[in-house]
Amino acid sequence: MDHTVLVVDDDPDIAHGHAERLRDRYRVLTATSGAEALELADDADAVLLDRRMPGMSGDEVLSALHERENPPQVAMVTAVDPTTDVAEMPFDEYLVKPVRRDDLFAAVESLLVRATYDSQLQEFFAVASKVALLETEHSARRLESDSNYELLKRRLATLRRQTTDQLEELGSESYAVAIGPGDAS
């Protein structure tokens, strides 16, 4: 158990449920508020973060984590269906509740693998995750006229060109783990 995962959810049952699933493979910390999450985050390699929480929202926690010198990899784990507002949010993965056990493990593994990459490759995978998320959750017709989505697609194309050599070096198995659950790019 070399890695620590922080599970943040204002519902203690959900936080502890996710934690119990993950305890076989990782050291797990739990927090039920944004303030508590920020206190514990320095000890975490990956954070599973609820988006809707009273007091300090998950979005606010995410912004505060992103401003840190060495922010952990973050997956939003939430019942909030994603809109194109996610384009500007600095998360690495987005899971919509309820989350299957396999998807939870895949997301954590993806986050931990991505943490070993340089910042440009990390950004590539985060943007690819957002594009895949939006394409899964919304129709092509809805997305075709959305400026946030178009900016994401252009950024992904640029990052893909800039990271071609690194992506080829990864190989298909490493790429599949890094891309995470349900993503495709």
Disulfide bonds with the S-S distance in Angstrom:
none
